[in-house]
Amino acid sequence: MHQRKKGVQKENIGRGRFIEDYGIEGDAHAGKWHRQVSLLSWDAVEAFRAQGAPVVDGSFGENLLVTEFNFKRLPVGTRLRCGDVLLEMTQIGKECHSGCAIYQIMGDCIMPREGVFARVLRGGDIAVGDAMTVENPGEAPHA
């Protein structure tokens, strides 16, 4: 998912080109900084939806929704591989925008505690359905 300008919901583009030390081609948050790509567990989003949250893919500003991962249990520095793309986690969570739309509706937002950020160590393409693995030995991504 990506967004062409900041402050709007991201849209599913089906496939993204990840550029080394930059982020996703065409994404407003790409650049030479530590939060080039945002990731969120699909399972965490589904649990939030089950509580009645009116959210769709991209509502939290995430670039990648990944199934069967509990990102907040992985330490900063964890490397994630998806095909040729290699990401390195740089931050866990972030401060929620003051009164984001989701928080105003639900009184809660999962991005500050569930979302993670990464930088692109090796570029390539990622498409919907591609598998992601943890590159660091001894690290387990699952809940």
C-alpha positions in Angstrom: 0.0 0.0 0.0 1.2 3.5 -0.6 0.0 7.1 -0.6 0.9 9.8 -3.0 0.7 12.6 -0.4 0.8 12.6 3.4 -2.3 12.9 5.5 -4.5 10.6 3.4 -5.3 6.9 3.7 -3.1 4.5 1.8 -4.4 2.5 -1.1 -3.7 -1.1 -2.0 -1.6 -1.1 -5.2 -1.2 -4.9 -5.3 2.6 -4.7 -5.9 5.2 -2.3 -4.8 8.7 -1.5 -5.9 11.0 -1.2 -2.9 14.1 1.0 -3.4 17.2 0.4 -1.4 17.7 3.1 1.3 14.6 4.9 0.2 11.3 3.1 0.6 8.4 2.3 -1.8 8.4 4.0 -5.1 5.8 6.7 -5.2 5.0 6.6 -1.5 4.9 10.0 0.3 6.8 8.7 3.3 9.8 7.3 1.3 13.1 9.0 1.8 16.5 8.7 3.4 15.3 8.2 7.0 14.6 5.4 9.4 10.8 5.1 8.7 10.9 4.2 5.0 8.3 1.3 5.3 5.5 0.7 7.9 4.3 -2.8 8.7 1.3 -4.0 10.7 0.1 -7.4 11.6 -3.0 -8.4 9.6 -4.1 -10.4 12.6 -4.0 -7.3 14.9 -6.1 -5.3 12.3 -8.6 -8.2 12.2 -8.9 -8.3 16.0 -9.5 -4.5 16.0 -12.2 -4.9 13.2 -13.8 -7.6 15.4 -14.2 -4.9 18.1 -16.3 -2.9 15.6 -13.6 -0.6 14.2 -14.6 0.6 10.7 -11.1 0.2 9.2 -10.0 -1.0 5.8 -6.5 -2.0 4.6 -4.4 1.2 4.7 -6.5 2.9 7.4 -3.5 3.0 9.8 -1.1 4.3 7.1 0.7 0.9 6.9 2.6 -0.1 3.8 2.5 -3.8 4.4 -0.1 -6.0 6.2 1.5 -9.3 7.1 -0.3 -12.4 8.3 0.9 -14.5 11.3 3.5 -12.0 12.5 3.5 -10.4 15.9 5.9 -7.6 15.0 6.0 -6.0 18.5 7.7 -9.1 19.9 10.6 -8.7 17.5 13.5 -6.4 18.5 14.6 -3.4 16.6 17.3 -4.6 14.2 15.3 -7.7 13.1 15.7 -8.3 9.4 12.7 -9.3 7.3 13.0 -10.9 3.9 10.3 -11.0 1.2 11.6 -12.3 -2.1 14.6 -10.1 -3.0 13.6 -7.4 -0.6 15.4 -7.1 2.7 14.0 -4.8 5.4 15.5 -3.9 8.8 13.1 -3.0 11.7 14.1 0.5 13.0 11.2 1.4 15.3 8.4 -0.2 17.2 5.2 1.9 17.4 4.9 5.6 17.1 2.9 8.4 18.7 -0.6 8.6 17.3 -1.5 11.7 15.5 -3.5 13.9 17.9 -7.0 12.6 17.7 -6.6 10.5 14.5 -9.9 9.6 12.9 -9.7 6.0 14.1 -9.0 7.1 17.7 -11.9 9.6 17.5 -14.3 6.8 16.5 -13.0 3.9 18.7 -11.2 5.6 21.6 -8.2 3.5 20.6 -5.7 3.1 17.8 -3.4 0.1 17.3 -0.6 1.7 15.3 1.2 3.2 18.4 1.6 -0.3 19.9 1.3 -2.7 17.0 2.9 -0.9 14.0 6.6 -1.1 13.2 8.9 0.7 10.8 11.8 -0.4 8.7 14.3 0.7 6.2 15.0 -1.0 2.9 18.4 -2.7 2.9 17.9 -4.4 -0.4 15.3 -3.5 -3.0 13.0 -5.4 -5.2 9.3 -6.0 -5.7 6.7 -7.3 -3.2 3.2 -8.3 -4.3 0.1 -9.3 -2.4 0.5 -13.0 -1.3 4.3 -13.0 -1.2 5.7 -14.7 1.9 7.8 -12.9 4.5 10.4 -14.5 6.8 12.7 -13.4 9.6 16.3 -13.3 8.4 17.9 -13.2 11.8 18.6 -16.7 13.1 16.9 -17.6 16.3 14.1 -15.0 16.0 10.5 -16.2 15.8 7.9 -13.9 14.3 4.8 -15.6 15.5 2.7 -14.8 18.5 
